[in-house]
Amino acid sequence: MLSISVIAVVFGVIFLAELPDKTALAGLMLGTRYRASYVFVGVAAAFVVHVALAIAAGSLLTLLPHRWVQGVVGILFLGGAAILLLSKGDDEEEVKAPADQSFWKVSGAGFMLILVAEFGDLTQIMTANLAARYDDPVSVAIGAVLGLWAVAALGIFGGRLLMKRVPLSLITKAAAAVMIVLAALSLYEAASGAALL
């Protein structure tokens, strides 16, 4: 059964974590050069692949004892928060433009860009963590995919406008704060589970 609260939490965490990511900027760049809908289809398909891999990894984590999983998840959330707070964020990725404007070329370029750039990325690791934390792979997958698609849509269709209105540093700090809260909850569950044994 789907959990709206898990979908909402996962959406928020993944959305905030992905906003300052350089692939959102790469999507913006492709969206300004090519038909935005073509770019979005390719990017959206690549994010589905990444979420599926992350959910599989998170589901494997649930086979471990619960308090161990919560401890590992808590530490990984703290690491994710540290990465967000310590990253410079000024290194832009070079995007190779497709030679023609056909649907398959443009969406293929978007798909390959995200597939390569996001593999093992922070949001993929966070999705695996959330899948392990909530043990509800379908709800986590829906929340993660929707969060990633929302960022992609913002980047491709209206990224310039958003970046003018909301400072990237504020988005990064908000994402890190959410991850710290989730880390604290996971570590508390791990510690209280250990105390009960």
C-alpha positions, 0 to 999 in steps of 0.5 A: 500500500502506498504511503503519502507521507513517505512519498512526500518526505522522499520528494522533499529530500530528493528535490532539495538535494538535487536542486544545487546539483550540476546536472540540473544546470546541465539540463538547463543548458540543454533546455535552452538550446533544444526543444525542452520537451525532448530534453525532458523525456530523455532526462526523465527516463534516465532518472527512472533507471537511477531510482530503480537501481537505488531502490534495489540497493536500498532493498538489499540493505533491509536484509541487515539487522534493523539497528545496523541499517539505521546506523549506516543510513544515519551516517550516510545522511550525515555524509550527504549533508557534509557533501552539500555544505562543503561542496563549492558548486561552481564547477559547471559540466560541459554538455556536448550538443547533439548535431541535429534537433530530432527527438531521438538525438536530443532526448538521447543526449539528455538520457546519456548525460543524466545516466553518466553524470548521476551514477553514484550521485548523492541523490541516488545514495539518498534514495537507497538510504530512504528505501532502507529507512522506510522499507516501502520501495514503491512509495520511496520510488514514486517520491524520488522519481517525482522529486527528480522530475520536478527538479529536471522540469524546473531546470529545463523549463524555468531554471533561470527564473528560479535561480534569480529568485532563490539563492543556491546557497539557501537551497543547499543549506535547506537540503543539508538541514533535512538530511541532518534531521533524518540522520538524527532520527536514524541514529536515534533509532539505531541507538535505542534499538541497541539499548533494548538488546 
